[in-house]
């Protein structure tokens, strides 16, 4: 009996040792787990460093070494030209350890990794939808750099941001101009002229500006009845764009103006560009009949001409936030809000004003209170708003 017990003891001991030999090299404590990260960093092995860091986070999420591991893995991946993993690790550090002493480095790595991912795909896109995606990515990365320099104005990494921003700006202008060129080649001369004009106005210091001006003139010359009735809203922030707005909105012919609107401009020769319209605040009404400040309903939105423009002043994922915002701001004028969907979830949007063209709406943004302008309002056609409501 004693011999049998000894045999069983030896058997289980061997089985236990065999199990230890075949279960991998997962460290048994947080210090050993962090050591695995350090070993991978020393070897310059991005994938191993990222995997070891994720294993550390899974087994020891409260480890004081986790933040350093994320940062070291991100730096190793940047040095290894693997920006996707670098962006993942730096992004997790930003989320998990907002008080980390080297958080500025994490923001810096996160932005540069985003730039490298954008740069790798930039120049490949040619279709309009691909170009729009390229534009959205560039704007998101610019936002990352902006957040970095805003949060950490004294960071030692701040000085090397400018070259990245310059290149992103040049890339944005090229993609915007290519969208305008695609519209021109498709015979959509009004939207092409407006998009090219946007490049000339907002990217006048880039290499694309001269070509944008030339394209704008060509497009205007091809329009039989200037000024063009097809106006494209300025490109929007990625966070607020809806699927319906992935392509420029084609405006429908403008109906004859009501007696109280500005008189229609006389016909001009096709080769002469129409003078910019004068900015107006919404669809003008006599002051004595103007409604008291209150939100318009969806019926009012549907009644607006599709080629008129409005200003989106807020977009949130909950209705109460929009209502509280409008109550607090108490804006004088035509204010409305509506519900749509974004990424499969309810999305609530507040808009302000009704303007006959994009220029008037863009000019009216400057008249909004500073508390509203902080949300970076942007213009969009009522056609896109009505489509967003119909698709929700």
N, C-alpha and C positions, 0 to 999 in steps of 0.2 A: 504493500500500500504506500509505504514511504517512497519507494522507487517510482511508483506511478505519479505521485505528487511532484517529484523532482522532474520527471519527464515533461509533465504538463507545464510546470513553471518555465522550463527551458524553452518549450514550444511557444508559449505566449510571449516570452521575452524576445525570441527571434522574430515572431510575427510583428511585435511592436517596433523593433528595429527596422524591419523591412518596410513597415508603413512609413516610418520617419524618412526613409531613404527615397520613397517614391511620391511623397506629397509635395515636392517642390522645395523652394528655399524661402518660404514666408517667414520673416523674422517673428520672434515670439514676444517682443515688447516694443514700445514706441521708439526707444533709443535705437534699437537694431533696425527698425523700419526706416527711420530717418537716415541711418547709416547706408542703407541700400540706395537711397536717393543720392547721397553724397558720392558713393562709389560710381554711380551712373554719370553724375555730373563731371567727375574727374576724367572719366573715359570719353566725355563728349557725346554720350549716347542719349539723344533726345527721347527716343521712344521708351527706353528703359527708365529714364528719369521721370517721364510723365506717368508711366505705369506704376512705378514705385511710389510716386507722390499720391496717386489716386488710391493705391492700396493703403497708404498711411492714413489718408482721409477717411477711408471706409472703416478701418479697424480702430483708429484712434482720432476721432473727429475733434476732440478737445486738446490734442497735443499742442503744446506751445511751439513746437518745431514746424507745424504744418504750414504756417505762413511763409517761413523761410524756404521750405521745400518747394512751395508753389513758385516763388520768385526765382529760385535757382534753376528749377526745371524750365521756366519760361525763358530765362536768359540762355540756357543751353540750347533750347530749340531755336531761338533767334540766331545764335551763332551757327547752328547746323542748317540754316535756311529752311526751317520748317515752321512757317508763320502760323499755320492753323493750330498746331499744338501750343505754340507760344501764346497765341491769343486766348486759347481755352484756359491755360494755367493762370495767366495774368488776370483774366476775367473772373475766375473763381476766387483768386486772392482778393480782388476788389470787393466781391460780394461777401466773402466769409470773414474777412479781417479788415473792416473799414478803419480801424485804429492802428494798423500796422505802421511801424516807424518808417518803413521805406515804401509807403503806399504810392508816393509820387513816381517811383521807378516802375511800379506795376502799371499805373495809368500810361506812362510813357511807352512801355513795351506793348501794351494793349493797342495803343493808337498806331504805332509803327507796324505791328503785325497786321493790323487791318489795312494799312496802306500797302504793304507787300502783297496781300491777297488781292486787293483791287488792282494793283499794278500788273500782277500776273495774268489777269483776264482782260485788262484794258487794251483796246486796239484790236481785239479779236471780234468784238460784236459789230454787226453790220445792219441787222434788222432793227426796226424801231423798238420792238418790245425788249430786245437785248440791250439796246442803247439806253432805254429808260431804266433798266435794272442796273446798268453801269453807272448812270447818273445818281440813282438812289444810294448805291454803295459808296460812291465818292462823297456824297453829302453826309452820310452817316459817319464816315471816317473823319471828315472835317469836324463834325460834332464831337468826336472823341478827342481830337487835338484841342478843340476849344474848351472842353471840360477840363482837360489836363492843365492848360495854361491859366484857366480861371481859378481852379482849386489850389494850384501850387505855383503862384507867381514868382516865388523865390527858388524854385527847384533848379538844381544844377543841370538838369536835362532840358531846360526850357529853351536854351539858345539854339538848339539844333532843329527846332520845329519848323522854322520858316521855309527851308527848301522843300520839305514835304508839302506844305500848304501851297506853295507856288506851283508845284507839279500837279497837285490835285486840281487846282484852279484851271490850269492849262488843259488838263484832261476833261474836266467838266465842259469847258468851252468847245473842245473838239467834238464831244459826244452830242452836245446841244446842236452844234452846226450840222452834224451828220443827220440828226433827226429832221432838221429843216430841209436838208438836201433830199432826204427820202420823200418828204411831203411834196416838195417841188416836182420830183420825178414822177410822183403819183398823180400829178395834176391838181393838187390841193394848194393852189397858189396863195390863198388868203392865210391859212395856217402857216405855210412856209415863210411868208413875209413877216408874220408876227413873231415866229420863233427866231428867225434870223435877227429881227430887231431887238429881241430880248438879249441875244448874244452880244450885239453891238452896244447895248445899253449897260449891261451888267458885267461884261468881260472885255471892256474896251482896252484894257492893258495887256491882253493876251494876243498870241499869234493868230488866233482865229478871227479877230475883230474885222480886219480888212475884207476877208472872204465873206464874212457875214453880211457886211454892208453891200458887197457886190450881189450876193444872192438875194438880199431884200429888194434891191432895185430891179433885178430880173423878175422876181415874183410879182412885184407891183406892176411891172410893164405888161404882164400877162393877164392881168385882171381887167375885164371889160368895163367894169363900172366901179372905179375907185371912189371913195376909200373902200378897202376890202371889208366885206361883211363877216368874213370868217376870221374871228379873233381867237387866239389860243391863250389860255390862262398861263401865267408864269409858272415854271416847274415848281412842284411843291415838295415839302419835307417828306421824307420816307415814312416817318412815323404816322403821317396823316393821310397818305395816299390810299385811295380805294382801288380795287381791281378795275372799276369802270373808268378810272382816270389813267390807266396805264398808257393809253394813246391820247394825243391831243384831241380835244373836243371839236367836232365839226359844228359850227353854228349854222342855224337856219337863217334864210333871208330875213332881214329886219322888217317888221310890219311898218306901215306908215305911221309917223309919230303923231301922238295926240296933240291937240292945240297948245297945251301948256308946256310941252317939251321944246328943247332947242330946235330951231328950224333946220331942215335937212340941208347939207352943204350942196352947192351946185355941182354939176358934172364938171370934171376936169379932164384934160387929155390923159390918156393912160400912162404916158411917160412922166407925168408930174405927180409927185407924192402929196397926198392930202395933208393939210396942216393938222397937228395933233389936236384932238378935241379938248375943250375946256373941261376941267374937273368939276363935277357936280356932286352934291351930297345926296345920294340916293335918287330915286325918281321924285323930282321936285313937286311939292304941293303948296298951295297957298297957306301961309302961316296960320291964318285964322281957322282953318279946318283940319290942321294936323292933329292926329290922334294923340292922346296922352301916352306916356311911356308904358308900354306893355308888350308882351311877347305876341308876335303874330302866330297864326296857326299854319298847319301844313297846307291848307287850302290856299292861303296867300302865296306860299312858295310855289305851288303848282300853277298859279295864275301868272307868274312872272314869265316874260319871254325867255326862251331857252338860250338865246344869244346875249342876254343881259348878264351882268356879273354881280357877285356879292363878295363879302369878306368873311372868311371863316375865322372866328375869334377864339374858338375853343373846341376841343374834342376830348371826351372822357369816356371811361367805361361804365359810368354810373349816372343815372338821371339826376339824383339829388345834387351832385356836384355842379352840374350845369345850371340847375335852377338856382342854387345858392350863389353861383357866380353872377348870374344875370340880376339877381335881386341886389347883390352888393354893389354892382357897377351902376345899375339904374341908368343905362344908356338912353339918351334921347334919340329917337329915330326908329327905323324899322328893324326890330330885333326878332329873330325867330330861332327855334331849335327843332331838331328832328331826330328820329332814331333810325339808324341803319345797322349794318353788320360789318365787322372787321375781323378777319381771321376766324370766322365762325362764331364770333361773340357779339353781343349787343354793343353798340357804339353810339354815343349821344353827341351831337354836333350843334354848336351855336353859331349863327351867322348874323351879319349886320349889313343892312342897306341893300338897295337895288340900284345898279348903275348901268347906263346904256352901253358901256364898253370897258375894256380892260384898263385903259389908261385912267379913266375916271375913278375906277375902283382902287387902283394902285395909289393914286394921289390921295384918296380919302383915308388911307391907312395912317398917314401922318397926322390926321385930325383926331384920331382916337386917343383916349386917355393913356398916360404912360403905363398904368397898371394893366391895361389891355394889350398894349404893344409889347409888353414883356413876354407874352405868350407867342410872339412872332406870328401874328396873323398873316394870312395869305389869301390871294384872290382865287376864285373859281367861278366857272359859269353856272348859271342856274340850270342849264341842261345837265351838267354833271350831278348837281344836287338832286334834281328830279329823278335822274336815273338811279342814284344811290337810295332814294326813298322807295322807288318801285322795286328795287332788287332786294330789299330787306325782308 
